[in-house]
Each structure stands twice: as structure tokens, then as C-alpha cells.
Amino acid sequence: MKKLLSIIICLCAVTSAFSQKPEKPDAAEILLKLNKLNFLGNVLYMAAHPDDENTRLIAYLSNQEMANTAYLALTRGDGGQNLVGPEIREGLGVIRTQELLAARRIDGGKQFFSRANDFGYSKNAKETLEIWDEDQVLSDAVWVFRNFRPDVIITRFPPDERAGHGHHTTSAIMAEQAFKAAADKSKYPEQLKYVDTWQPKRLYTNTGRWWNPNMTGEEKGVLTYDVGTYSPLLGKSYSEIAALSRSQHKSQGFGSTGTRGESKEFLEYVMGDQAEKDIFEGIDTSWKRVKGGEKVGAIVQKAIDQYNAANPAAIMPLLLQARTEILKLQDEFWKKQKLQEIDQIIKAASGLYIEAVANDYAFTPGDQVELKLEVINRSALDIKLKTINYPSGKDNAVDAALTTNKDFEYSETIKIASDADYSDAYWLKEAGTLGMYKVDEQTLRGKPQNDPALQVKVAVEIDGQVINYDIPVVYKWNDPVAGEQYRPFEITPPVFTNLEEGVYIFPGNEAKSITVNVKSVEDNLSGKLKLKAPKGWKVSPESFDVSIDKKWGESHFTFQLLPPSEQSTGDLKAVVEINGKEYCHALTNINYDHIPAQMLMMPATSKVVKLDIKKRGQLIGYIQGAGDAIPAALREIGYEVWEMNDADITPDNLRKMDAVILGVRALNTNERISFYMNDLLDYAKNGGTLIVQYNTNYRLKTENFTPYALQLSRDRVTEEDAEVRILKPNHPVMNTPNKITQKDFEGWVQERGLYFPDKWDSHYEAILSSNDKDEKKSPKDGGLLVAKYGKGYYVYTGYSWFRELPAGVPGAYRLFVNLVSLGGDKPQDTQVNSSNE
């Protein structure tokens, strides 16, 4: 293996998952790219969340119209639920970011985001903009408009209450405001250091029968597209491609089945120049659009006409001729975009394969990395490998002919810069607000993710033209079952400190054991581990000496944490000090088959809560639904929790339980729930306590989940500080074993609850009532319904325990324990202490 003096690496803003396995376009995909090269038009689709985008329309516009199509999602979906795993909030936002990127790789679109944080459901734009920073969100939309320069804007939603969600409505409002502001030099002038102003031609809403049930497409101002068109080139209809794209939203359970045949989409005029038949009316989307571009268009069309799928490289002279003309263009925007496109077509048509692989997937600043670079020319063309480029800008001359189908491999050890950034997601590097992520660097805003952590810049020469390719460094290995596998290359701190729980509850005055898992990302790690506690809390010992010999080695250290005598909450921080510098990062590995592996690096902190709480009972059965952290929260206060699988749910096992809880959306996601629902109801009837947490009324796996009738609705209370009224102050739920007062509803997070029942049988007692501030005339009383059933209790609750308990909300714990403690045959009240751990 030939060894070069040095491999050239471009050290850029770090990434957490930009790297993918090298593309290997087939002949049809190359022809599609050629056709797109000859179309100069941009479309931006705009909405609020991952999953809001219309993948049918994106697939059609990108692959049939050949338009450069992108989706701007204002949020990353951080506030939703997760149907594939336990991650919520930041972790879920990372997953949904990658799901959107996976979707775009299928439907052909690009992806953008704003800094807005999905803080949860919002009923109207006014409520949304009380939490989002309106100016920052508009600034981000304008920035994307000025960067992407869309000719046409398409919104998913109308700018009013028909959108059904405050975020949805706000996305349409922002689109209309940005449509005007992007062309105004007085708006966000700081952006003009990087971009010019831009005026889109027109704005349409992707209207539909959700808010226009009688839509035919014949209405004035409405354009109709058949997005069910079949593409012989791709072998699928665009609705089939769209289903594959939408099925990447797995964390939301949006697996979709492709359809064939006519499928109409309607675009309704909003502002700008109104079109009669086509959204690109009046826009020259040919190369005539650019001064000096007609010659490029003619050459590209000739390449399309002469394209031979059996020998794509045969059009290389025409591609190089077109590239020469593109380089002469004065229009920098189209020159840059089309140069990128044609360079990728040249690479694909020549079968040129370039890959840079590191000897591990993560390293720390200052580390030495072993790299292997593979370059192979799989065509009969004369291609020469000219240079490999290092961050200093120095060109290392190679000047080697790439003989047809002969593999060239180069090895080198390079050093990562000592001040290199870590690969934590750029929008999570600094603490933001409830509504906004903090991103100070202008050029990062809008990006779906960071740039690759390391890149090799490879220059090749074809027929006298030198073309540069930036190749992301990846890690590759062979799995005995799955075969060739890839994951992104990451730069990390030298050590991770993971606390075992996200929240520690101290119901008594006893100390608790706090275990910290220390993981090294380098050999021969040594340092000092400390646990930093809030004022009034006592940690012993003061510190531990840490010594780990091997990279990826782990050690566990256990501290004792003594709470103060009075009620207290605060943050606990695990810190390792190495050579005078403190490191405080927790590592969460996110591994799912449909997205690249992610290393989520968040501050190594947990919440500690000292509270006054009593409990009854000991053994709780928990049947998971969409996944949540409530079992861990119940263990924190001394319960033994049996997370029951299908085989465990038998009458004999149920009789052992002091209470049985169905996880969030268990009725929507558990395929077997209908087979043992009768046993669960019988358990309650015979003296048990059955607690059913929130579900949607869509796609219930069973209709038989209650002893008495109740009707699920879309009712919810989105304001976490909304007043909660106690309707039944004398009910056991409000008094046993903990006396519940208004103070217990302070400090809740994200929301009060969701999908409350709106009708119920008289056997149920409504315990609480709440409503958002602007809904005083329609109180929501169905959030906590309790029915005596036989000898036991049945509870249906839409309050957001799955958010409140992991967040360490004291009152939520006290009230939830009262639910679990229902029933006259429970043991005497017991004060929880550390012996229950």
C-alpha cells in the first residue's frame, strides 16, 4: 500500500451525521441528474414540523418538473412523542432531523430548519409567538429565502385557525412576511454580508380537502397537479416514491403504502404574480435565464440526447465542455449551484469512487487518526489523481494515473487540531430558551446539521480540467450479518460522565447512592471525578481518582448524596478534571437502522428533588406503549416496577400487582392489547387499580378498553401553567396518601395534558378541570377520570405524566402516587426511604 507524506484533511464545522456511504448512482439516476442540470428553477415548501411536508408534491416537483426543491421545517419535532424508542426532547429532535434527511434522500429534495424549538402543541399563532421569538424565526426564514432563492414558495397550511395547530398557522404567517422581507435591504441587513436580497415570484398554499372539503381544482386561483404520475425512468409513480419518503418518519409511526394512479394536489394562490396553469409561469427555467447560459443548455441537451445508459462515460467530452462554459458565467448563484451538479454528474458518469475511512468512529482534539483513502476509476477515461489537500492549504502532489478499475489506496496518520470543535449538534451547543435554540453564527442557521468533522479534498484531472471533491471521513466495518456498515466520524471530548438517572427523587432524609459511569475516548486517561450538587446537598466522597487504560474503557463510581431537610430542587453535575480542565458531557448513542448512528452529547446533569411524599403498595405492573420513562421515575420513589411483556400479562401475574399502568398510547401501538384487555379489566373489577394513560382516537387497537363508556377527543390543555381546579377535593385521589393542593400544580413543563375524553359515563368522577387562558368558556374536565369498578378502580388520564415525572415535577409525583395507591386493600401508609431502592 502506497503511503503518502500526508493526507489532506479539511477540518470544518463538525457534524453528527452528515456522512453517508459514498453514492453510487445507476444509469437512470445519472440521466435524471442530467435533466435536472438543464432546469433552472427553485421551489421552497414551508411548514412547521417533520412530517408536515407533502412528500408527494416534493417528489413530483423534484423528479418530474426537475425543479430544485427544498423543505423548510421551522422546528425539528422536539416536542412530540417517540414511537421507536425512549428519546424525547433533544434526542427526539436529533432523530427527526435525520428522518427528514433520510426522506429527502428518497424524494430528491433538500432540507432546511429555523432555530424554533418545538415546545409542544399550540392552539393558535398568538400562543406560539408568545414562546417563539418572532423576529428570530422570521430572520431565519428570510435567511433561507435569500440563500436558496426560491422562485416559488408553497406553504402546507393557511395562515389562520384552519391550520389546526399554532405552529402550523405561524409557519404560513412567517412565509408571507418573509416573502416581502427577503427583498427588503432594511430587513436583517447583517445577512447581506453573505447573501443578496431576493424576491420570490409567487406564493401558494398546498390547499386540500382538510380545510376546503369541496375542492375540485376548478376554482379561481387554484392550480392542479397529478402527482400520481408514473416515472418510467425511476420505475415508480411519484406517490410510490413519496410513500417511501414518508415512511422514514418512523418515530411518528408514519409508515406509508405506495399508491398508483391519479393523485391530485391543489395549489391556491396567496401573493405575488398569479399563474394560470403552472407555478413556473413567467419564469425562464432554461439556461437562457443566465447571461451566457444558452451555450451550456445546448451542450447539456446534446449530452442528454446522446446519453447511453450502457456507457454513461461516453458523454464525458460534452460534460467537460458544459463545465467549461459554466465556469465562465458571471451569475455566481447559478454558477455555484450548477457547478456542484455537473461535478457530481462527472463523478457518477465516470464511475469514479472516492472514500476516506478512519480507523475508529470517534477521536478527541489532538488525537492521531489513521486514514485510508481509496480512489478508483471505473471507466475507460484517462483520469489522473492530482493532489490531496491538507487544512493548511498546501497541495500534496500525487500526479498518478488512475488506471481503469485499478484500486489506488493511500494511508496516512493525521493529527486533529487541538482546538477542534466537538461533534455535538450545532443547535444544542449553547442553552437556548423554551421556544428558541441559540445559534450565534449566521452561516450555521438554516442548516439541517453540522458539516463533516473531517474532509479529504481530492483533486482529479480529466482531459485537462481539474475538479475538486470534498470527501467526508467515515468509519466503515463489516458486520457478519448486515455486511458493510458505515457511521459518521465524530470528534468528542476525551471523557464522558453519565449519571444513571435523569432525575433523582429524595422522598425522605436518607442519602442515596449516585452512580456515575465514566467512559474514556482515549488510552491512558487519568483525572479526578467530582459530583457537583446544589447548595445544601452533601456529597461524599469529595472526589474519585479516575484511571482508564484503554479507549472506550469504562469505570463506575458511586457517591452518596444527602438531601437537605427542607424541600429542594436543583441540578447535579458529574465532572472529570483533566490537567486543570473540566469535562462535563454525557453520551447517548442513538442507533436505529433507518438513520445514521448519532452521538448525542449533552451536559452531564441530572435533576435532584427533595420532596414530601408518601406511597402505598409496592409492586407495579407497567405495559409499555409508545415508550416513556415513567417506570424509572416510579423506581426512584421506591416502587418495584415489572415492565410486562405479552407473555407476562396473565390473570395470575396481574393478581400480584398493587396497580397496573398502561404506557402512553398503548392502545394505539400495542398490537396485542386487544387479547388481554379483558384480563386487565377483570383485574380492576376484582380489586386492582388499572391506570390508562393518554391515547389518540385514531387507530385504536381495541375499542374495548373501558368498563364504562367514554369518548376520546382532541381536547388538550397546552399551557403548562394553566389553572387547575380541583373538582373533587374529598376524593381519595386528592387525599391519600398525599394531600394534593394547588401548589402541586406548580412547575409543570410543556403542557398540562392532551387528548382528554369529552364524554363519559356517569360512573366516572371527573377529578380535575383545566383550560388554556383563551378557553375559559370551555373547561376541560376529562383529564383525570376515576371510576369505582367492582372491588377496584379504573383510571383514565390524559395529563402528561410522561413529561412531568422525568422532569422531576414534585406535585406530579405526589398526585401520580395517589393514583397508584387507590384501593381499600392496600398496605398501611409508608414513608418511602432508601431501603426501598
C-alpha positions, -999 to 999 in steps of 0.1 A, spaced: 0 0 0 14 33 -10 19 58 18 18 95 11 37 121 31 4 134 43 -33 130 37 -51 163 32 -79 169 56 -103 198 56 -113 205 92 -147 221 91 -176 227 114 -183 193 129 -212 170 120 -231 144 139 -244 125 108 -237 143 75 -215 114 63 -232 87 43 -217 58 24 -204 70 -10 -232 75 -36 -232 50 -65 -258 64 -89 -271 40 -115 -276 49 -152 -312 61 -146 -302 83 -117 -274 98 -138 -299 107 -166 -322 122 -140 -294 144 -128 -286 154 -164 -322 165 -169 -322 185 -136 -289 202 -148 -309 217 -176 -336 232 -154 -330 265 -136 -359 269 -111 -362 266 -73 -392 257 -51 -394 260 -13 -420 241 6 -426 255 41 -443 242 72 -437 237 109 -426 202 117 -411 170 104 -440 151 87 -458 183 77 -442 183 43 -461 168 13 -437 142 1 -459 135 -30 -455 171 -42 -418 173 -33 -412 140 -52 -432 153 -82 -416 187 -84 -381 174 -79 -382 144 -103 -409 153 -128 -407 191 -130 -369 187 -124 -370 217 -100 -345 223 -72 -369 216 -44 -364 221 -7 -384 218 26 -381 244 53 -394 230 86 -394 256 113 -389 230 140 -371 197 144 -401 180 160 -386 180 195 -419 183 213 -436 152 200 -437 115 211 -413 88 200 -427 55 187 -393 38 181 -375 44 214 -373 63 247 -357 95 234 -377 127 239 -369 164 235 -333 170 222 -328 133 214 -361 131 195 -352 163 177 -319 147 165 -338 116 154 -364 135 135 -338 157 118 -322 126 105 -355 111 94 -362 142 74 -328 139 57 -335 103 50 -368 113 34 -351 139 13 -326 114 0 -355 94 -13 -378 121 -27 -349 143 -41 -355 174 -20 -332 194 2 -338 203 39 -336 234 60 -346 244 96 -351 275 116 -340 279 153 -376 275 165 -379 248 192 -410 225 191 -422 232 226 -453 211 222 -488 216 208 -500 252 205 -536 261 197 -530 294 178 -503 317 164 -507 341 193 -498 314 218 -470 302 196 -454 336 192 -455 342 230 -429 314 232 -411 316 199 -391 347 192 -410 361 162 -381 382 149 -356 353 151 -380 329 133 -387 355 106 -350 362 103 -343 325 97 -370 323 71 -356 353 53 -321 338 55 -332 306 38 -351 326 11 -320 347 4 -297 316 3 -319 292 -16 -335 319 -38 -368 301 -44 -389 312 -74 -420 298 -57 -430 294 -21 -455 267 -12 -469 266 23 -486 234 37 -511 254 58 -532 285 56 -524 314 80 -555 310 101 -572 287 125 -579 261 98 -543 250 101 -553 233 134 -520 240 153 -505 273 163 -471 262 148 -488 254 115 -506 287 114 -474 306 123 -454 288 95 -478 303 69 -477 337 85 -439 336 85 -439 326 48 -460 356 39 -439 380 59 -406 366 46 -419 368 10 -418 405 14 -389 410 38 -364 389 18 -363 416 -9 -361 445 16 -325 457 22 -335 472 55 -346 439 69 -318 419 86 -290 438 68 -264 418 87 -273 389 64 -262 409 33 -226 403 42 -231 368 29 -262 369 6 -281 393 -16 -318 402 -12 -342 380 -30 -378 384 -42 -397 351 -49 -421 353 -78 -452 339 -61 -466 322 -30 -492 294 -30 -507 272 -3 -508 235 -9 -545 235 -1 -566 205 2 -598 189 14 -588 193 51 -598 229 50 -615 230 16 -636 198 17 -653 207 -16 -622 215 -36 -623 204 -72 -593 222 -87 -615 243 -110 -617 272 -85 -601 305 -95 -565 309 -84 -561 271 -80 -535 250 -98 -539 213 -100 -511 187 -103 -514 150 -108 -486 138 -85 -496 102 -91 -478 103 -125 -456 73 -133 -419 78 -140 -406 52 -164 -370 64 -156 -374 56 -119 -398 27 -123 -423 41 -97 -451 66 -95 -443 98 -76 -469 87 -50 -449 55 -45 -417 74 -41 -435 97 -17 -446 67 4 -411 55 7 -400 90 18 -428 94 43 -421 60 58 -388 74 71 -408 93 97 -407 61 118 -406 79 152 -440 91 144 -454 58 131 -459 72 96 -451 41 76 -470 45 43 -481 23 15 -475 35 -21 -504 42 -44 -507 41 -82 -529 61 -105 -542 97 -104 -535 117 -73 -543 154 -73 -527 181 -54 -541 217 -53 -521 249 -50 -541 280 -41 -528 315 -49 -518 337 -20 -495 365 -32 -470 376 -59 -477 371 -96 -507 347 -101 -501 319 -125 -528 304 -148 -516 269 -153 -481 263 -139 -462 276 -109 -432 284 -131 -453 305 -155 -434 336 -165 -401 323 -151 -375 313 -176 -363 280 -162 -340 273 -192 -303 283 -194 -315 315 -211 -322 327 -176 -284 333 -171 -264 356 -193 -241 333 -214 -261 302 -204 -277 294 -237 -245 276 -248 -245 255 -216 -281 245 -222 -274 234 -258 -244 213 -248 -263 196 -219 -293 189 -242 -269 173 -266 -255 151 -238 -290 141 -229 -298 132 -265 -266 111 -268 -268 95 -234 -262 58 -235 -273 40 -203 -249 12 -211 -219 36 -213 -226 69 -194 -189 79 -196 -193 83 -234 -208 118 -229 -178 129 -208 -164 153 -236 -198 171 -236 -199 173 -198 -165 188 -197 -174 212 -224 -205 223 -205 -184 226 -173 -160 249 -191 -189 272 -201 -204 272 -166 -171 284 -152 -174 314 -175 -207 325 -160 -209 358 -142 -240 349 -122 -224 335 -90 -255 319 -76 -263 297 -107 -226 292 -114 -220 277 -79 -252 255 -80 -247 241 -114 -210 236 -110 -218 214 -80 -244 195 -100 -222 189 -130 -192 179 -109 -213 152 -93 -226 140 -127 -190 138 -140 -180 117 -109 -210 94 -114 -207 90 -152 -170 81 -149 -177 56 -121 -152 75 -100 -152 62 -64 -135 81 -36 -138 71 0 -119 82 32 -121 58 61 -108 64 97 -97 36 120 -124 44 145 -156 64 146 -146 89 173 -115 108 183 -106 137 205 -89 170 197 -52 165 194 -56 128 186 -38 109 158 -61 94 132 -52 67 108 -69 73 74 -72 51 44 -81 68 11 -95 47 -18 -97 61 -53 -107 41 -83 -116 50 -119 -142 25 -132 -143 38 -168 -121 38 -198 -114 75 -194 -80 90 -187 -82 103 -152 -54 115 -131 -53 119 -93 -35 153 -90 -35 164 -53 -47 156 -18 -53 187 3 -44 194 39 -61 221 61 -31 244 58 -40 247 21 -8 230 10 -13 207 -20 4 174 -18 11 164 -54 3 128 -64 0 131 -101 -9 95 -106 -28 80 -135 -59 62 -124 -58 31 -145 -92 16 -154 -106 -5 -125 -73 -5 -106 -77 4 -70 -55 31 -55 -52 31 -17 -33 56 4 -26 55 42 -16 83 65 -18 93 101 -30 129 106 -35 149 138 -68 165 147 -64 202 157 -62 207 194 -89 233 192 -113 213 170 -150 216 179 -168 186 192 -194 168 171 -224 178 192 -253 192 171 -247 228 165 -281 239 177 -275 222 211 -241 236 219 -255 265 239 -285 268 262 -315 283 245 -350 292 257 -382 272 258 -390 285 223 -357 290 206 -323 273 201 -293 296 204 -272 298 173 -250 328 171 -231 320 139 -251 333 110 -238 308 85 -250 278 106 -286 289 107 -309 270 84 -285 241 81 -300 207 88 -269 196 106 -232 204 110 -206 200 82 -185 169 83 -159 167 111 -131 158 88 -129 161 50 -103 150 25 -101 173 -5 -92 153 -36 -83 169 -70 -86 148 -101 -78 158 -137 -100 147 -167 -89 159 -201 -71 189 -187 -98 200 -163 -91 198 -126 -121 190 -104 -120 191 -66 -141 168 -45 -146 172 -7 -149 137 7 -163 133 43 -143 110 65 -163 80 77 -159 49 97 -166 16 80 -167 -20 92 -181 -54 82 -210 -69 102 -212 -107 100 -250 -104 93 -256 -70 78 -223 -68 58 -207 -34 50 -217 -8 76 -210 29 79 -213 56 106 -202 92 107 -168 102 120 -171 122 153 -149 145 174 -156 142 211 -144 152 245 -118 128 260 -143 115 286 -180 111 291 -197 111 325 -232 95 325 -254 97 356 -277 67 358 -310 86 360 -322 119 346 -339 127 379 -333 116 415 -362 118 439 -355 121 476 -388 114 495 -371 112 529 -340 124 546 -318 94 538 -288 96 515 -289 79 481 -263 62 461 -255 81 429 -235 61 403 -215 78 376 -204 58 345 -171 72 332 -162 63 296 -129 72 281 -124 81 244 -86 78 246 -60 55 260 -44 61 294 -70 85 307 -64 99 342 -83 126 360 -105 134 390 -142 128 391 -164 152 411 -201 154 417 -213 190 420 -245 193 439 -268 223 447 -264 243 478 -275 224 509 -269 190 494 -239 170 507 -217 147 485 -193 121 498 -166 113 490 -155 146 476 -139 130 445 -126 98 429 -93 94 410 -101 81 376 -77 59 356 -87 40 325 -61 23 304 -80 17 271 -101 37 247 -138 30 252 -130 16 286 -155 23 314 -154 26 352 -183 31 376 -181 53 407 -207 56 434 -212 87 456 -235 92 485 -258 122 482 -276 136 513 -305 159 507 -313 190 528 -341 187 553 -364 211 535 -379 206 501 -354 215 474 -347 211 437 -316 217 416 -291 202 392 -265 176 399 -234 177 376 -208 150 370 -174 165 361 -140 150 353 -110 173 357 -80 165 335 -49 187 335 -68 216 350 -97 214 325 -132 202 334 -153 180 312 -190 175 317 -206 156 288 -230 127 289 -231 104 259 -263 90 245 -259 67 215 -288 68 191 -289 37 169 -317 29 145 -315 12 112 -332 39 92 -308 68 101 -270 71 106 -258 65 142 -259 96 163 -237 106 193 -258 129 214 -235 149 237 -255 168 263 -244 183 297 -238 155 323 -265 168 346 -295 153 364 -322 169 384 -324 162 422 -356 167 440 -362 166 478 -400 163 483 -426 154 509 -442 122 496 -458 90 509 -468 59 490 -489 28 492 -483 -5 476 -450 -19 463 -453 -39 430 -464 -21 399 -471 -37 365 -462 -15 335 -473 -22 300 -453 0 276 -469 18 247 -450 44 226 -422 43 251 -416 66 281 -395 69 313 -423 65 339 -411 31 351 -377 46 360 -394 75 378 -415 51 399 -385 32 409 -369 64 421 -396 67 448 -392 31 459 -417 11 438 -408 -22 422 -418 -20 386 -424 -50 364 -423 -40 328 -446 -67 315 -443 -83 280 -471 -101 263 -463 -134 280 -463 -118 314 -498 -105 312 -518 -133 328 -545 -133 354 -522 -150 379 -495 -124 374 -519 -95 374 -533 -106 408 -498 -99 423 -498 -62 413 -507 -33 435 -515 -14 404 -512 -19 366 -504 11 343 -507 13 305 -479 34 290 -487 64 267 -505 54 236 -505 17 245 -540 14 229 -525 28 196 -493 10 194 -495 -24 212 -507 -49 186 -516 -75 213 -536 -52 236 -570 -65 225 -561 -100 235 -555 -92 272 -577 -61 277 -604 -83 293 -579 -97 317 -569 -62 327 -604 -51 332 -611 -82 353 -581 -74 373 -596 -40 382 -630 -55 388 -615 -80 413 -598 -53 434 -569 -39 414 -562 -4 402 -558 -1 364 -544 32 351 -547 40 314 -526 70 301 -535 91 271 -542 77 237 -555 92 204 -588 82 190 -570 74 157 -560 38 150 -570 23 183 -560 -14 185 -591 -21 206 -624 -4 213 -628 -25 245 -606 -6 269 -630 8 295 -656 -7 319 -679 21 312 -683 43 280 -660 73 274 -652 91 242 -617 103 234 -613 137 218 -587 161 206 -591 183 237 -559 194 253 -545 220 277 -513 232 261 -503 259 287 -482 242 314 -491 270 338 -529 268 331 -551 269 362 -561 235 375 -593 234 395 -599 205 419 -635 194 413 -635 166 439 -614 178 469 -626 150 491 -619 122 467 -592 97 478 -571 107 448 -568 141 463 -560 130 498 -545 95 501 -517 91 509 -507 127 499 -529 158 504 -530 175 470 -532 213 469 -528 240 442 -491 240 450 -488 206 434 -496 220 400 -467 245 400 -436 240 379 -452 217 353 -435 215 319 -446 218 282 -483 212 288 -510 200 312 -524 172 291 -537 160 258 -564 141 241 -588 143 271 -621 124 269 -650 148 262 -679 125 271 -681 98 297 -705 76 316 -718 87 350 -698 60 368 -667 82 362 -658 110 385 -640 140 369 -614 150 395 -597 180 379 -607 208 355 -584 230 334 -583 250 303 -560 274 284 -564 311 291 -584 318 260 -608 289 266 -625 299 298 -659 291 285 -650 256 276 -632 240 306 -616 206 300 -629 182 328 -619 149 312 -581 149 320 -585 126 351 -614 103 353 -618 77 381 -644 50 383 -650 25 410 -653 -8 392 -663 -39 412 -639 -41 440 -612 -19 423 -606 12 404 -603 22 367 -585 54 359 -582 71 325 -559 101 325 -547 125 298 -524 145 320 -488 145 308 -472 123 334 -448 110 308 -433 146 306 -437 157 342 -422 127 361 -390 125 340 -387 163 346 -388 158 383 -420 179 389 -428 173 427 -465 177 425 -468 154 396 -451 127 416 -474 132 446 -506 130 425 -494 101 404 -485 82 436 -521 88 448 -534 72 416 -512 42 421 -523 40 457 -560 38 451 -579 9 466 -590 0 501 -569 -32 504 -535 -15 501 -510 -17 530 -508 10 556 -492 43 545 -454 40 544 -428 68 542 -405 60 513 -369 56 522 -337 44 507 -343 8 518 -369 7 490 -343 12 464 
